[in-house]
Amino acid sequence: MDRDLLIHKYLHQTLTNEEQMALNELLESDPEFKANFELEKDLHTVLIDVGKESLKQQFVDFENQEQEQQFEKTSPSFLRYAIAACLIIGLSIFASKYFINTTSTDDLFAENFVAYRNIVLPIERGEGIDSPEKEAFFKYEMKEYQAAINAFETEFSRTQQPYYLFYTANAYLALGDTKNAITLLEKHQRFKDDFYEKSRWYLALAYLKEKNQNKSVMLLEEISASDGYHHKEASVLLNAIR
């Protein structure tokens, strides 16, 4: 019985009872076959763990082509082992780096993001909400972020005060909507108002969350080189990213 076909059917769980017995006998009696079997099994596991279906399919196609061309008759067996081992090592490194980076950017954002406090119209206990502007900031303080966004957008349309862009972006970040937050923060940067430096910090965080590491690092380097808002935090975050 074709040995490669046995391995292939084992990996895809299609062995008959008779084929399973033949495989077991080979594993016990042939050390070279057993080594090849273990390598291909490990590679198959890595491909599944990484979750790259296209890579997995390419490997399946490679296996099928290998069977058709009787690869073992024309190439030394050690070459097959080397190829499989390199694939295992390479894919393992890729998987670890990819998943670590993906996880760490989300974690770093979560560790550093706090919606900026309301310093425009702080709401005092017992104070009446007697204007649309106060209503907007009251919603923000109560963490009713979607309602705050709607109110801030209305007030920005009415007054063109740029701080509404800043606070609307903060509300979007609190809701996990980084794309809208980035659009608003980039727009806010053009005004260079009293919230300009704070806006740069939140824009760097938004880029980080959105996996745009180059833009995030560029901004953080500029912030850390200044004496402005959160310049020390920017240095710490840069070290964590690198």
C-alpha positions in Angstrom: 0.0 0.0 0.0 1.3 3.5 -0.9 2.9 4.9 2.3 2.2 8.6 1.4 -1.4 7.8 0.7 -1.7 6.2 4.2 -0.4 9.4 5.8 -2.6 11.5 3.6 -5.7 9.5 4.6 -4.7 9.5 8.3 -4.4 13.3 8.3 -7.9 13.6 6.7 -9.4 10.9 8.9 -10.4 8.6 6.0 -8.5 5.4 6.9 -10.2 2.1 6.8 -9.7 -0.4 9.6 -7.3 -2.4 7.4 -5.4 0.7 6.4 -5.1 1.8 10.1 -3.6 -1.6 10.9 -1.1 -1.2 8.1 -0.2 2.2 9.3 0.4 1.0 12.8 2.7 -1.8 11.6 4.8 0.6 9.6 5.1 3.0 12.5 6.4 0.2 14.7 8.7 -1.4 12.2 10.1 1.5 10.1 11.8 4.4 12.0 12.3 6.4 8.8 8.6 6.2 8.0 7.7 7.1 11.5 9.9 10.2 11.4 8.3 11.3 8.1 4.9 10.6 9.6 5.5 12.7 12.7 6.8 15.7 10.6 3.8 15.7 8.3 1.4 15.4 11.2 3.1 18.3 12.9 3.0 20.4 9.8 -0.7 19.6 9.3 -1.4 20.7 12.9 0.5 24.0 12.4 -1.5 24.8 9.3 -4.8 24.3 11.1 -3.7 26.4 14.1 -2.6 29.3 12.0 -6.0 29.2 10.4 -4.7 30.0 6.9 -7.0 28.0 4.8 -5.3 29.0 1.5 -1.9 27.8 2.8 -3.6 24.6 4.0 -5.1 24.0 0.6 -1.8 24.7 -1.1 -0.2 22.0 1.1 -3.0 19.6 0.3 -2.5 20.2 -3.4 1.2 19.7 -2.9 0.5 16.3 -1.2 -1.8 15.3 -4.0 0.7 16.3 -6.6 3.4 14.5 -4.7 1.4 11.2 -4.8 0.7 11.5 -8.5 4.3 12.1 -9.4 5.7 9.5 -6.9 8.0 12.1 -5.4 9.7 9.7 -3.2 11.1 7.8 -6.2 12.9 10.8 -7.6 14.0 12.8 -4.6 16.0 11.8 -1.5 13.8 11.3 1.6 15.9 13.7 3.7 14.9 16.6 1.3 11.2 16.0 2.1 12.0 16.1 5.8 14.0 19.3 5.5 11.1 21.0 3.5 8.6 19.9 6.0 10.7 21.0 9.0 11.4 24.4 7.4 7.7 24.9 6.8 6.8 24.0 10.4 9.4 26.4 11.8 8.5 29.2 9.4 4.8 28.9 9.9 5.2 28.7 13.7 7.3 31.9 13.8 4.8 33.6 11.5 1.9 32.6 13.6 3.5 33.6 16.9 4.5 37.0 15.6 1.2 37.6 13.9 -1.0 36.7 16.8 1.3 38.4 19.4 1.3 41.7 17.4 -2.5 41.5 16.9 -3.2 40.9 20.5 -0.7 43.4 21.8 -2.0 46.4 19.9 -5.5 45.9 21.2 -4.1 45.4 24.7 -1.9 48.5 24.5 -4.9 50.6 23.3 -7.0 49.3 26.2 -4.3 50.0 28.7 -3.8 53.6 27.5 -7.2 54.8 26.4 -9.4 56.7 28.8 -12.1 59.0 27.3 -11.0 62.6 27.9 -12.8 64.3 30.8 -15.3 67.0 30.2 -13.5 70.3 30.9 -15.7 72.4 28.6 -18.9 72.4 30.6 -18.4 70.3 33.8 -21.7 69.3 35.2 -22.1 70.0 38.9 -24.4 67.8 41.1 -27.8 69.3 41.3 -27.2 71.7 38.4 -29.9 72.0 35.8 -29.4 70.9 32.2 -30.6 74.1 30.6 -29.0 74.1 27.2 -28.4 71.7 24.3 -24.6 72.0 24.9 -24.9 71.0 28.5 -27.2 68.2 27.5 -24.5 66.9 25.1 -21.8 67.0 27.7 -24.1 65.5 30.3 -24.6 62.5 28.0 -20.9 62.2 27.6 -20.2 62.2 31.3 -22.9 59.6 31.8 -21.1 57.4 29.2 -24.1 57.5 26.9 -21.7 57.8 24.1 -24.1 57.3 21.1 -26.5 60.0 22.4 -23.5 62.2 23.1 -22.2 61.7 19.5 -25.6 62.8 18.1 -25.7 65.8 20.3 -22.1 66.8 19.6 -22.6 66.6 15.9 -25.7 68.8 16.1 -23.8 71.4 18.2 -20.8 71.3 15.9 -23.0 72.0 12.9 -24.6 74.9 14.8 -21.4 76.5 16.3 -18.4 75.1 14.4 -16.6 74.8 17.7 -13.7 72.4 17.0 -13.7 70.9 20.5 -16.9 69.1 19.5 -14.9 67.1 16.9 -12.4 66.1 19.7 -15.1 64.9 22.1 -17.1 63.2 19.4 -14.0 61.3 18.4 -13.4 60.3 22.0 -17.0 59.0 22.2 -16.4 56.9 19.0 -13.2 55.5 20.5 -15.1 54.5 23.7 -17.6 52.7 21.4 -14.8 50.9 19.5 -15.4 52.8 16.3 -11.8 53.8 15.4 -12.4 54.6 11.8 -14.9 57.4 12.5 -12.7 58.6 15.4 -9.6 58.8 13.1 -11.6 60.8 10.5 -12.7 63.3 13.2 -9.3 63.6 14.9 -7.5 64.2 11.6 -10.0 66.9 10.8 -9.6 68.4 14.3 -5.8 68.6 13.9 -6.3 71.3 11.3 -7.8 73.7 13.8 -4.8 73.7 16.3 -7.1 74.8 19.2 -6.5 74.2 22.9 -7.2 70.5 22.4 -4.6 70.1 19.6 -2.0 68.3 21.7 -4.5 66.0 23.4 -6.0 65.2 20.0 -2.6 64.0 18.8 -2.4 61.5 21.6 -5.8 60.1 20.9 -5.1 60.0 17.2 -1.9 58.0 17.9 -4.0 55.5 20.0 -6.6 55.3 17.3 -3.9 54.5 14.7 -2.5 51.8 17.0 -6.0 50.3 17.5 -6.5 50.3 13.7 -3.2 48.4 13.3 -1.6 51.4 11.5 1.6 51.1 13.4 3.7 53.4 11.2 1.4 56.4 11.7 1.0 55.7 15.4 4.8 55.5 15.9 5.4 58.7 13.9 3.0 60.6 16.1 4.2 59.1 19.3 7.8 60.0 18.5 6.7 63.6 17.9 4.7 63.7 21.2 7.5 62.1 23.2 10.1 64.6 21.8 7.9 67.5 23.1 7.0 68.7 26.5 3.3 68.5 25.6 0.4 66.4 26.7 1.3 62.8 27.7 4.8 63.1 26.3 6.0 60.6 29.0 3.2 58.2 28.3 4.1 58.4 24.6 7.7 57.3 25.4 6.5 54.4 27.4 4.1 53.3 24.7 6.7 53.6 22.1 9.0 51.2 24.0 6.1 48.8 24.4 5.4 48.8 20.6 9.0 48.2 19.7 
